[in-house]
Amino acid sequence: VDIVEDIMIGRGMSSFEPIMPNTFTPGRLTVQEEFTRKAKDLMIGLGYQEMMYNYLGSARDFIEKMNLTHEGFIQIENPMSENYEYVRASITPSLLQSESVSSNAVYPHRIFEIGKVAFLDSQTNSGTATRNYLGFLLADSHAGFNQLNSHASALMYYLDRDFRLVEEGDPRFIEGRCAAIVTGDVKVGVFGEVNPQVLENWGIQMPCAMGEIDLDLLLGQ
């Protein structure tokens, strides 16, 4: 494409005869976009504030502070700095980063983002997978599993998706206070109370509950 563009510029755009398109292609939102917009509206209705974050970050933020291993993460070769060394495989570190600098804001804090994540996947031709995720966080003195469960239940109800909760072991969350969201036989998300060690890693004093949902997987259920 770049070569064709250079030839066109070199020849001169005025030398090409204008041709009217002979096909009619009206623009419309994709099914995926309509679904994510509906999820976004529901989260705002639940009292959450939308955030927007970078897709690249450091191993310190994406992995070490989250009590995770490097397995599954996409690493950038020759990054301009260590702050842009990894592609995010989850939205939760970004949410915690916002919370770590928001202690002066009036509680409760409810924030979310709908955006893309990417991770290694041997089942694809490229060896990676890119998905649309919903990440959400609640910070308050009474923030806990039950409160976040009610929000997740409302979201799934209005998205017209049946689901069940299955006990989940995840180092980001407190053991026994974390659950996977399962539709059919497919795990589409996880939520729970944030592990105190993770909160300490981020310098957060207030209890937090957070979760994330794979919207692409959920759409297919």
Sequence and secondary structure as in RCSB ss.txt:
>XXXX:A:sequence
VDIVEDIMIGRGMSSFEPIMPNTFTPGRLTVQEEFTRKAKDLMIGLGYQEMMYNYLGSARDFIEKMNLTHEGFIQ
IENPMSENYEYVRASITPSLLQSESVSSNAVYPHRIFEIGKVAFLDSQTNSGTATRNYLGFLLADSHAGFNQLNS
HASALMYYLDRDFRLVEEGDPRFIEGRCAAIVTGDVKVGVFGEVNPQVLENWGIQMPCAMGEIDLDLLLGQ
>XXXX:A:secstr
 HHHHHHHHHH GGGS      S       HHHHHHHHHHHHHHHTT EE    SEE HIIIIITTT  STT EE
 SS SSGGGSEE S SHHHHHHHHHT TTS S EEEEEEEEEEEE TTSSSSEEEEEEEEEEEESTT  HHHHHH
HHHHHHHHTT   EEEE   TTEEEEEEEEEEETTEEEEEEEEE HHHHHHHT  S EEEEEEEHHHHHT 
